[in-house]
Amino acid sequence: MDAFAAKIADKSARVGVIGLGYVGLPLAVGFARAGYGVLGLDVDEHKVAALNEGRSYIQDVESDDVMAAVQAGRLSAGSDYDLLGQTDAIFICVPTPFDAMKAPDLAYIEQAAKGIATRLKPGQLVILQSTTYPGTTEEFVLPILEESGLKAGQDFYLAFSPERINPGDRQYSVENTPKVVGGLTAHCTELGRLLLVQLFPHVHVVSSPRAAEMSKLLENIFRSVNIALVNELALLSERMGIDLWEVIEAAKTKPFGFMPFYPGPGVGGHCIPVDPYYLSWKAREYDFYTKFIELAAEVNQTMPYHVVDLVGQALSQAGKPLDRARVLVLGVAFKRNTDDARNSPAERIIELLLRRGAQVSYSDPFVPRYRVGCDVFHPTERWLESIDLTDQALAAADCVVIVAGHRAVDYAQVVRRASLIVDTVNATASLSGPSRVVRVGAPLPYSET
Ligand SMILES: NC(=O)c1ccc[n+]([C@@H]2O[C@H](COP(=O)([O-])OP(=O)(O)OC[C@H]3O[C@@H](n4cnc5c(N)ncnc54)[C@H](O)[C@@H]3O)[C@@H](O)[C@H]2O)c1
């Protein structure tokens, strides 16, 4: 057994986590709970301070767990990359957004890799976890790390292991979701596997970092394409007077060969609207055009526009023009039960409503403030504050648009008090009340023509 493997076995290995966000914090807390000393590194001083005080700032991570790890001396955080000198394994969990032209922005990975390179020690294992295009670990991270003068696979070890965290999911967490890993060499893979298996229930080994990078993109593109498929069928179903939600329930009784996906207001978050572009960008280097990815993006990006059209039509049926209406958006997180509002379809919906002259407010139990604007359509940012979902607020709205179907919201109250609802996620399906309800993917309660 080499020195690294021995340190993993006796839990004396110290784990560094760069980027303490939705991905990095659960990982850091998980390894601390598994008995390892963990050093978190983040450029955000607020996160560093919160973690050192034992406070969680991520909904799915309990403050009690952070506090227990900090008090046990197994978890601490800082902003200085010199801290990495104390670690044996380093996870990179920094953002991978795209730029204005939807090209990959690897600036954060570059900063992290450079920060590691100048301090890299023989024997250290570096695992990239940020979602990215196939080839990033070998073509981008490896050369930066080798500027240290150390040779990968020989002096230090390098692997890619995609992240599968699902914010807001009560069933699947870091500890019960299998993990994929692919190293630069067989030894890199084996060291990655040895470490990951301490936390994850099963570690699936692939032959290279690029296979691991591609597996993550396959998972997300699979979701994006299937969501687009049901979104397209939702538009057709509305016209044909068919309830697609009922159809999906029926199709889902087939025990093989079918997996349910549901229509909605569009896609959001840090993954589904972003990651597929990483692959379509890379594909062009190979004279290849990823048509499914583009088509899915096109359909999914149409949905916020469709939702606003539904709001306008429903209000007009009720004798209220959109430009004089008060619209309450219910849920601005990118999906139910999470506080993550990045790239949420609510953003485009609110912008379009404002552009068409509506008076817009929102309520979201998990998102107290919400930024709209700051994109090519609306260069001026503005902040909205969540209002309480009272009977008065519901009654005062000419239309309530349900965008994220949080479990914590009382939809019975919504159908009791709101006069008109546009429900994009079928949250009101089994409820009845005096409200008029228009559901995405269901027969419209009025003629569209
Ligand atoms: N959030 C998810 O559900 C999810 C799921 C799977 C994969 N991913 C991927 O994981 C990666 C991280 O996503 P996230 O949601 O945790 O992002 P996040 O924005 O929540 O967290 C990233 C953290 O990195 C920090 N950071 C940025 N630059 C840094 C630097 N140079 N040094 C140290 N810290 C730095 C930021 O301050 C932030 O705290 C992305 O590639 C994302 O696509 C995210």
The ligand as an SDF file (V2000), in Angstrom:
LIG
                    3D

 44 48  0  0  0  0  0  0  0  0999 V2000
  -25.4620   23.0880   -7.8880 N   0  0  0  0  0  0  0  0  0  0  0  0
  -25.6830   21.9090   -8.4080 C   0  0  0  0  0  0  0  0  0  0  0  0
  -26.7440   21.3410   -8.2320 O   0  0  0  0  0  0  0  0  0  0  0  0
  -24.6080   21.1990   -9.2120 C   0  0  0  0  0  0  0  0  0  0  0  0
  -24.8110   19.8510   -9.5020 C   0  0  0  0  0  0  0  0  0  0  0  0
  -23.8570   19.1790  -10.2220 C   0  0  0  0  0  0  0  0  0  0  0  0
  -22.7220   19.8520  -10.6610 C   0  0  0  0  0  0  0  0  0  0  0  0
  -22.5470   21.1730  -10.3900 N   0  0  0  0  0  0  0  0  0  0  0  0
  -21.3250   21.8000  -10.8670 C   0  0  0  0  0  0  0  0  0  0  0  0
  -20.4230   21.9910   -9.7730 O   0  0  0  0  0  0  0  0  0  0  0  0
  -19.6890   23.2110   -9.9330 C   0  0  0  0  0  0  0  0  0  0  0  0
  -19.9140   24.1140   -8.7450 C   0  0  0  0  0  0  0  0  0  0  0  0
  -21.2890   24.4440   -8.6930 O   0  0  0  0  0  0  0  0  0  0  0  0
  -21.9670   25.0500   -7.4050 P   0  0  0  0  0  0  0  0  0  0  0  0
  -23.4310   24.9770   -7.6510 O   0  0  0  0  0  0  0  0  0  0  0  0
  -21.4120   24.4580   -6.1670 O   0  0  0  0  0  0  0  0  0  0  0  0
  -21.4770   26.5710   -7.5160 O   0  0  0  0  0  0  0  0  0  0  0  0
  -21.5570   27.6800   -6.3530 P   0  0  0  0  0  0  0  0  0  0  0  0
  -21.5430   28.9900   -7.0520 O   0  0  0  0  0  0  0  0  0  0  0  0
  -22.6580   27.3660   -5.4040 O   0  0  0  0  0  0  0  0  0  0  0  0
  -20.1960   27.4870   -5.5640 O   0  0  0  0  0  0  0  0  0  0  0  0
  -18.9510   27.7490   -6.1240 C   0  0  0  0  0  0  0  0  0  0  0  0
  -18.0670   28.3660   -5.0540 C   0  0  0  0  0  0  0  0  0  0  0  0
  -16.7610   28.5410   -5.6040 O   0  0  0  0  0  0  0  0  0  0  0  0
  -16.2340   29.7330   -5.0650 C   0  0  0  0  0  0  0  0  0  0  0  0
  -15.1280   30.1580   -5.9030 N   0  0  0  0  0  0  0  0  0  0  0  0
  -15.1640   30.7560   -7.1130 C   0  0  0  0  0  0  0  0  0  0  0  0
  -13.9140   30.9550   -7.5810 N   0  0  0  0  0  0  0  0  0  0  0  0
  -13.0740   30.4570   -6.6410 C   0  0  0  0  0  0  0  0  0  0  0  0
  -11.6610   30.3650   -6.5480 C   0  0  0  0  0  0  0  0  0  0  0  0
  -10.8740   30.7900   -7.5420 N   0  0  0  0  0  0  0  0  0  0  0  0
  -11.1430   29.8250   -5.4370 N   0  0  0  0  0  0  0  0  0  0  0  0
  -11.9290   29.3820   -4.4330 C   0  0  0  0  0  0  0  0  0  0  0  0
  -13.2680   29.4370   -4.4660 N   0  0  0  0  0  0  0  0  0  0  0  0
  -13.8360   29.9690   -5.5660 C   0  0  0  0  0  0  0  0  0  0  0  0
  -17.4240   30.6710   -5.0340 C   0  0  0  0  0  0  0  0  0  0  0  0
  -17.2160   31.7390   -4.1400 O   0  0  0  0  0  0  0  0  0  0  0  0
  -18.5330   29.7370   -4.5840 C   0  0  0  0  0  0  0  0  0  0  0  0
  -18.6850   29.7090   -3.1840 O   0  0  0  0  0  0  0  0  0  0  0  0
  -20.1510   23.7840  -11.2680 C   0  0  0  0  0  0  0  0  0  0  0  0
  -19.2990   23.3440  -12.2770 O   0  0  0  0  0  0  0  0  0  0  0  0
  -21.5200   23.1680  -11.4570 C   0  0  0  0  0  0  0  0  0  0  0  0
  -21.8870   23.0900  -12.8190 O   0  0  0  0  0  0  0  0  0  0  0  0
  -23.4620   21.8510   -9.6580 C   0  0  0  0  0  0  0  0  0  0  0  0
  1  2  1  0
  2  3  2  0
  2  4  1  0
  4  5  1  0
  4 44  2  0
  5  6  2  0
  6  7  1  0
  7  8  2  0
  8  9  1  0
  8 44  1  0
  9 10  1  0
  9 42  1  0
 10 11  1  0
 11 12  1  0
 11 40  1  0
 12 13  1  0
 13 14  1  0
 14 15  2  0
 14 16  1  0
 14 17  1  0
 17 18  1  0
 18 19  2  0
 18 20  1  0
 18 21  1  0
 21 22  1  0
 22 23  1  0
 23 24  1  0
 23 38  1  0
 24 25  1  0
 25 26  1  0
 25 36  1  0
 26 27  1  0
 26 35  1  0
 27 28  2  0
 28 29  1  0
 29 30  1  0
 29 35  2  0
 30 31  1  0
 30 32  2  0
 32 33  1  0
 33 34  2  0
 34 35  1  0
 36 37  1  0
 36 38  1  0
 38 39  1  0
 40 41  1  0
 40 42  1  0
 42 43  1  0
M  CHG  2   8   1  16  -1
M  END
$$$$
